[in-house]
Amino acid sequence: MNKLKKKLFIVLPLIVIYIVFKQGYVPNSIIYFSGIKHALYTPSDFYNYNIEDDNFNFYKKGYSKKYDIDFKYFTRYTIRMMDKNKRIPRKIDNKQYEFQGIIRIDFFLKNKLIKTDYMNNRNRCIIEDSLYYSSCELFDFLFPIENTYKDLSIKLTVIEPIKLSNSNDLYLYIGASKVYR
């Protein structure tokens, strides 16, 4: 192989990788692989682009709130229920804690509904100690959505309130996932 072919063999894949990870409008299937990239190299501001809402009411049926999505990185994002006191019980009535509410997620592009999904169980929880969790992941999604990354928003609506004590000081977190699948 001559030198020009060797250089093209190396440079061309690098250009494609750059376009996939740095530019917009990439196929959603590619986003699965971006998690691998961020597992190997995580930018210092990777977790800075998130939404934290300590006013989201998990306990009130019909409660609804809309959030604009303005994330910087193409990767998997998560919606979490977090407790400021880190006291979500690991067991209730001697049974493993299960998220028992239902929250509808509506994804919008320029205020036009493009997708609806539901949070009705937990994916995983972060263990605080032998009795409590500090947070539970309720839903995850890939960003960009529908190959779009501008003018996106999410509306969350409580269909069935959660069944936890009101003493839990819960807040909502939407941001880059720390777990790569």
Secondary structure, DSSP 4 states (H G I P E B T S, - for coil): --HHHHHHHHHHHHHHHHHHHHSS---HHHHHHHHHHHHH---TTTTTS-EEETT--TTSTT-EEEEEE--SS-EEEEEEEEETT--EESEETTEE-----EEEEEEEETTEEEEEEEE-S-SEEEE-SSSEEEEEEEEEEEESBTTB-SSEEEEEEEEE---S-TTS-EEEEEEE-SS--
